[in-house]
Amino acid sequence: MPYTRGRHAYLLLDEFKGHTCGETLNLLSDYNITVDFIPGGYTSVLQSLDVGINKPFKSHVRELWNRWAIEAYHNIPGHGRPPKPSREELSKFIVGAWERITPEIIKNTFKQIGYTNTEQITNEPTPNEGVIDESQDEVVEALDILRL
């Protein structure tokens, strides 16, 4: 996984069938990623990242897509149906949306759910910060693998 760059990582997932299958677990293990699962019925309590980070992220992706679709619509003669965005366009939406998720949003979310002492979280740049072109290429590659 390019995001871990060989370092150990921890991933907390719900019990969705695709997360618990042997193929997924073996792949994560190969990349030195430890996985724990949230028991059924506790997702809303323990996976507040869905509300604090994923919801605004998806909202930003939707906003970027809407802007693209409006522009594409206006560039089509007779204002027919806009084309589907390319993988490159999709990756721009994803990278652009992630750039809007600030360290403050992440800190507040973790503070809200009580997973960590947020004072230990710093605003120091991470090794991946500012590597947008590389991130976009990785997103395009992931979309290709998923055949989206």
C-alpha positions in Angstrom: 0.0 0.0 0.0 1.6 3.3 -1.0 0.0 5.1 1.9 1.8 3.1 4.6 5.1 3.1 2.8 6.2 0.0 4.6 5.3 1.4 8.1 2.9 -0.5 10.4 -0.7 0.8 10.3 -3.9 0.2 12.1 -7.3 -0.1 10.5 -10.7 -0.1 12.2 -13.5 -1.5 10.0 -17.1 -2.6 10.3 -18.0 -6.2 9.7 -19.0 -5.7 6.1 -18.4 -9.1 4.3 -15.8 -7.6 1.9 -13.7 -6.4 4.9 -13.7 -9.8 6.7 -13.0 -12.1 3.8 -9.7 -13.9 3.8 -8.4 -12.3 0.6 -8.8 -8.8 2.1 -7.2 -9.8 5.5 -4.3 -11.5 3.8 -3.6 -8.4 1.6 -3.7 -6.1 4.6 -1.5 -8.4 6.6 1.0 -8.5 3.7 1.2 -4.7 4.0 1.8 -4.7 7.8 -1.7 -3.5 8.6 -3.4 -4.6 11.8 -7.2 -4.8 11.5 -9.8 -4.7 14.2 -13.6 -4.9 13.6 -16.4 -3.0 15.2 -19.0 -5.4 16.4 -22.5 -5.2 14.7 -24.7 -2.6 16.3 -21.9 -0.4 17.5 -20.9 1.3 14.3 -22.9 4.4 15.1 -21.1 4.7 18.4 -17.6 3.6 17.5 -17.3 4.7 13.9 -18.1 8.3 14.2 -15.5 8.9 11.5 -18.4 8.3 9.1 -20.0 11.5 10.4 -17.0 13.6 11.2 -14.8 12.8 8.2 -16.5 10.6 5.6 -19.7 12.6 5.4 -17.9 16.0 4.7 -15.5 14.2 2.4 -18.4 12.7 0.4 -20.1 16.1 0.4 -17.0 17.7 -1.1 -16.7 15.0 -3.7 -20.3 15.5 -4.7 -19.8 19.3 -4.8 -16.8 18.9 -7.1 -18.7 16.5 -9.3 -21.7 18.8 -9.5 -19.4 21.7 -10.6 -17.8 19.5 -13.3 -21.2 18.2 -14.5 -22.6 21.7 -14.8 -19.6 22.8 -16.8 -19.8 19.7 -19.0 -23.5 20.2 -19.5 -23.0 23.8 -20.7 -20.3 22.6 -23.2 -22.6 20.0 -24.8 -24.5 21.3 -27.9 -28.2 21.3 -27.2 -27.5 20.6 -23.5 -27.8 16.9 -23.8 -26.8 14.5 -21.0 -23.2 15.2 -19.7 -20.6 12.5 -20.3 -19.4 10.3 -17.4 -16.3 11.7 -15.8 -13.0 10.0 -16.6 -11.0 8.2 -14.0 -8.6 11.1 -14.1 -11.5 13.5 -13.3 -12.8 11.2 -10.6 -9.3 11.2 -9.0 -9.3 15.0 -9.1 -12.6 15.0 -7.2 -11.2 12.6 -4.6 -7.9 14.4 -4.1 -9.6 17.8 -4.1 -12.2 16.7 -1.5 -9.5 15.2 0.7 -7.5 18.5 0.6 -10.6 20.1 2.3 -10.5 17.7 5.2 -8.3 19.8 7.6 -6.2 18.5 10.5 -8.6 20.4 12.7 -11.6 18.4 11.4 -9.7 15.2 12.0 -8.6 16.3 15.5 -12.2 17.3 16.4 -13.6 14.0 15.2 -11.1 11.9 17.2 -11.7 14.1 20.2 -15.5 13.6 19.9 -15.2 9.8 19.7 -12.6 9.6 22.4 -10.1 7.5 20.5 -7.0 9.6 21.4 -5.6 12.5 23.3 -5.9 15.1 20.6 -3.1 17.1 22.1 -0.8 14.4 20.8 -1.8 15.1 17.3 0.4 17.7 15.7 0.0 19.9 12.7 3.4 18.8 11.4 3.4 17.8 7.8 3.0 14.1 7.1 5.3 12.3 4.6 2.4 12.2 2.1 1.4 15.9 2.5 1.8 17.9 -0.7 2.2 14.9 -3.0 -0.9 15.6 -4.9 0.3 14.4 -8.3 1.4 11.1 -6.9 -1.8 10.8 -4.9 -3.9 11.4 -8.0 -2.0 8.7 -9.9 -2.5 6.3 -7.0 -6.3 7.1 -7.0 -6.5 6.5 -10.8 -4.6 3.2 -10.3 -7.0 2.1 -7.5 -10.0 3.0 -9.6 -8.6 0.9 -12.5 -8.1 -2.0 -10.1 -11.7 -1.7 -8.9 -12.8 -1.3 -12.5 -14.8 1.9 -11.7 
